[in-house]
Amino acid sequence: VEHIRSCLFVLLLLVYLFTIGGNMLIFLVIRLDAALHKPMYHFVSVLSFLELWYTATTIPKMLANLLSEKKTISFAGCLLQTYFFHSLGASECYLLTAMAYDRYLAICRPLHYPSIMTTALCVKMAAGCWTCGFLCPISEVILVSQLPFCNYNEIPHIFCDFPPLLSLACKDTSTNVLVDFAVNAFIILITFLFIMASYGRIIGAVLKIKTAAGRRKAFSTCASHLIVVLIFFGSIIFMYVRLKKSYSLTLDRTLAVVYSVLTPLANPIIYSLRNKELIQAIKRTFFKKVEKASPTHH
């Protein structure tokens, strides 16, 4: 068991370091390279910045738990972890929706795109995503904080979250389950349906493009975003949009790993590998600096 825990610790640490490194690289390159100061990349950089905080709410504590025999967290700490995890997750739902709207405008209304998607609108949309995200879980956290908990306080999960917390309460939690369902269904399903509607319109517009090269180019700007959307929403819809109280712990933990660890890890890989413009910007930004830093020989 000790050997398995050590292997898991090393694996999770490497994943975390890669996630931080990858997302930080994308964020810095987009901010430093003037060629990438476009609405699409503005949203990608905000997403990378969000992923840094999203992983920081759970993975460091998971790493600490893998090293220690006694895995404890205070009730206040547990509530805070749940709140930040959900608020950042909700912010990501809204941000992915804003990115879908940006792609819809760029492909379906190209002539109006520069006048609609201005820098000011990008900033307002990003700020709106964060604000709405941080307001969303407040009611759920308040309701959970008022529940009485029994003596058996072992959380059957890899981090603090609403479903495992509710399973420990000594009181009927049907109100909490209903509120959780309503909040999550509103955030997740509405944003997901909006994204899918945007892509329905995008695919319709792309299919009307006469040349195969034009169709490929239009699809390639959307493919990365769509892959991220399907991985993220696929796991959170199964996890949070349900009304039953009984939870399959193995399934829950597996899904939790997908949306809390693998999605933030996949984002920099998907966005950088699928994007020639971003790869060129990384080379411009960092290799120039390396060349400047290295001494010249005459």
Summary of the structure (lengths in Angstrom):
residues: 298
radius of gyration: 21.3
end to end distance: 59.1
largest distance: 79.4
contacts: 900
relative contact order: 0.13
helix: 79%
strand: 1%
